[in-house]
Amino acid sequence: MKIISFYKNEKQLIKKSASGNREAQRRLYEKHAPKMLGVCRRYIKDLQFAEDVMVSGFVKVFKNLDTFRHEGSFEGWVRKIMVRESISHLRKNQFVVYDETVIEKAHPQTTIDSFDWDTQHIQSLIDALPDGYRAVFVLYAIEGYKHQEIGEMLNILESTSKSQLFKARKVLQERLKQQNIIGYGTE
């Protein structure tokens, strides 16, 4: 039995979705949801909150599909919406704190016997960062935003963004040292 694609390309799928075709919307959602959940998860520790943010992000995606101009990648456009939605969630719930005292209240340290660079472990290290540090770290190191852009997104000074990134890296380095995972650039 040969399976025939419902839509030949993503552009056609986007066009159908913009016109309200639920099947096309479902296909777009299924295609991009796993990656976008990963994007939201980088900012939001709790998986259920991350899923909620992703779903509300997709609601915005479908409401604003007619504004997508096909100038860049669709995935990049959706990713930007998810990042902004995640940051909005953090702001709304006042999770973003830019204070050194938060580091003292950070999540308990975990140690592991044998280390491999799996994404789950890396995510747990990032999750253990205070929320403000984590937001800046993810925006800069993972999403590739510049400090000026991060400052505008989080309503902080560019210098605060740089400081938060420095502190986040320092915390990650300390945690890696505690786990006896010392690599290049940790000293």
LINDA-V6380 format. One record per pair of residues at least 24 apart in sequence whose ideal C-beta (glycine too) atoms are under 10 Angstrom apart, sorted by the first residue. I is the first residue (numbers start at 1). J is the second residue. If there is no record, write none. Layout:
# LINDA-V6380
i->I j->J
i->I j->J
This chain:
# LINDA-V6380
i->10 j->70
i->10 j->73
i->10 j->74
i->10 j->75
i->11 j->68
i->11 j->70
i->11 j->74
i->13 j->74
i->14 j->61
i->14 j->65
i->14 j->66
i->14 j->68
i->14 j->70
i->14 j->74
i->14 j->77
i->15 j->65
i->15 j->66
i->15 j->68
i->15 j->70
i->16 j->65
i->17 j->61
i->17 j->62
i->17 j->65
i->17 j->68
i->18 j->62
i->18 j->63
i->18 j->64
i->18 j->65
i->18 j->66
i->18 j->67
i->18 j->68
i->19 j->65
i->19 j->66
i->20 j->62
i->20 j->65
i->22 j->62
i->24 j->65
i->25 j->58
i->25 j->61
i->25 j->62
i->25 j->65
i->28 j->58
i->28 j->61
i->28 j->62
i->28 j->65
i->28 j->74
i->28 j->78
i->29 j->54
i->29 j->55
i->29 j->58
i->29 j->61
i->29 j->62
i->31 j->74
i->31 j->75
i->31 j->78
i->32 j->58
i->32 j->61
i->32 j->74
i->32 j->75
i->32 j->78
i->32 j->79
i->32 j->82
i->33 j->57
i->33 j->58
i->33 j->78
i->35 j->75
i->35 j->78
i->35 j->79
i->35 j->82
i->36 j->61
i->36 j->75
i->36 j->78
i->36 j->79
i->36 j->81
i->36 j->82
i->36 j->83
i->36 j->85
i->36 j->86
i->37 j->82
i->38 j->79
i->38 j->82
i->38 j->119
i->38 j->123
i->39 j->78
i->39 j->79
i->39 j->80
i->39 j->81
i->39 j->82
i->39 j->83
i->39 j->85
i->39 j->86
i->39 j->138
i->39 j->142
i->39 j->143
i->40 j->82
i->40 j->83
i->40 j->85
i->40 j->86
i->40 j->89
i->41 j->86
i->41 j->123
i->41 j->126
i->41 j->127
i->41 j->138
i->42 j->82
i->42 j->83
i->42 j->86
i->42 j->123
i->42 j->126
i->42 j->127
i->42 j->134
i->42 j->135
i->42 j->137
i->42 j->138
i->42 j->139
i->42 j->141
i->42 j->142
i->42 j->143
i->43 j->82
i->43 j->83
i->43 j->85
i->43 j->86
i->43 j->87
i->43 j->89
i->43 j->90
i->43 j->95
i->43 j->96
i->43 j->126
i->43 j->131
i->43 j->134
i->43 j->135
i->43 j->138
i->43 j->139
i->43 j->142
i->43 j->143
i->44 j->85
i->44 j->86
i->44 j->87
i->44 j->89
i->44 j->90
i->44 j->93
i->44 j->95
i->44 j->127
i->44 j->131
i->44 j->134
i->44 j->135
i->45 j->95
i->45 j->107
i->45 j->123
i->45 j->124
i->45 j->126
i->45 j->127
i->45 j->128
i->45 j->129
i->45 j->131
i->45 j->134
i->46 j->127
i->49 j->86
i->49 j->89
i->49 j->90
i->49 j->93
i->49 j->95
i->50 j->82
i->50 j->86
i->50 j->89
i->52 j->85
i->52 j->89
i->53 j->82
i->53 j->85
i->53 j->86
i->53 j->87
i->53 j->88
i->53 j->89
i->53 j->90
i->54 j->82
i->54 j->85
i->54 j->86
i->55 j->85
i->56 j->81
i->56 j->82
i->56 j->85
i->56 j->88
i->56 j->89
i->57 j->81
i->57 j->82
i->57 j->83
i->57 j->84
i->57 j->85
i->57 j->86
i->57 j->88
i->57 j->89
i->58 j->82
i->58 j->85
i->59 j->85
i->60 j->84
i->60 j->85
i->61 j->85
i->79 j->143
i->80 j->143
i->83 j->135
i->83 j->138
i->83 j->139
i->83 j->142
i->83 j->143
i->83 j->145
i->83 j->153
i->84 j->153
i->86 j->135
i->86 j->138
i->86 j->139
i->87 j->135
i->87 j->138
i->87 j->139
i->87 j->150
i->87 j->153
i->87 j->154
i->87 j->155
i->88 j->153
i->90 j->131
i->90 j->132
i->90 j->134
i->90 j->135
i->90 j->154
i->91 j->135
i->91 j->153
i->91 j->154
i->91 j->155
i->93 j->131
i->94 j->131
i->95 j->130
i->95 j->131
i->95 j->132
i->95 j->134
i->95 j->135
i->96 j->130
i->96 j->131
i->96 j->132
i->96 j->133
i->96 j->134
i->96 j->135
i->96 j->136
i->96 j->154
i->96 j->155
i->96 j->156
i->96 j->164
i->97 j->130
i->97 j->131
i->97 j->132
i->97 j->133
i->97 j->135
i->98 j->130
i->98 j->131
i->98 j->132
i->98 j->133
i->98 j->135
i->98 j->136
i->98 j->154
i->98 j->156
i->98 j->157
i->98 j->160
i->98 j->161
i->98 j->163
i->98 j->164
i->98 j->167
i->99 j->130
i->99 j->132
i->100 j->130
i->100 j->133
i->100 j->163
i->100 j->167
i->101 j->130
i->102 j->129
i->102 j->130
i->102 j->131
i->102 j->132
i->102 j->133
i->103 j->129
i->103 j->130
i->103 j->133
i->103 j->167
i->103 j->168
i->103 j->170
i->103 j->171
i->103 j->174
i->104 j->130
i->105 j->130
i->106 j->130
i->106 j->133
i->106 j->171
i->106 j->175
i->109 j->174
i->109 j->175
i->109 j->178
i->109 j->179
i->110 j->175
i->110 j->178
i->110 j->179
i->111 j->175
i->111 j->178
i->111 j->179
i->111 j->180
i->112 j->179
i->112 j->180
i->112 j->181
i->113 j->179
i->113 j->180
i->115 j->176
i->115 j->179
i->115 j->180
i->115 j->181
i->117 j->181
i->121 j->179
i->121 j->181
i->122 j->172
i->124 j->175
i->125 j->171
i->125 j->172
i->125 j->175
i->125 j->176
i->125 j->179
i->125 j->181
i->126 j->168
i->126 j->172
i->128 j->171
i->128 j->172
i->128 j->175
i->129 j->164
i->129 j->167
i->129 j->168
i->129 j->169
i->129 j->171
i->129 j->172
i->129 j->175
i->130 j->164
i->130 j->167
i->130 j->168
i->130 j->171
i->132 j->156
i->132 j->160
i->132 j->161
i->132 j->164
i->132 j->167
i->132 j->168
i->133 j->163
i->133 j->164
i->133 j->165
i->133 j->166
i->133 j->167
i->133 j->168
i->133 j->169
i->133 j->170
i->133 j->171
i->133 j->172
i->134 j->164
i->134 j->168
i->134 j->171
i->135 j->161
i->135 j->164
i->135 j->168
i->136 j->160
i->136 j->161
i->136 j->162
i->136 j->163
i->136 j->164
i->136 j->165
i->136 j->166
i->136 j->167
i->136 j->168
i->137 j->164
i->137 j->165
i->137 j->167
i->137 j->168
i->137 j->169
i->137 j->171
i->137 j->172
i->138 j->168
i->139 j->164
i->139 j->165
i->140 j->164
i->140 j->165
i->140 j->168
i->140 j->169
i->141 j->165
i->141 j->168
i->141 j->169
i->141 j->172
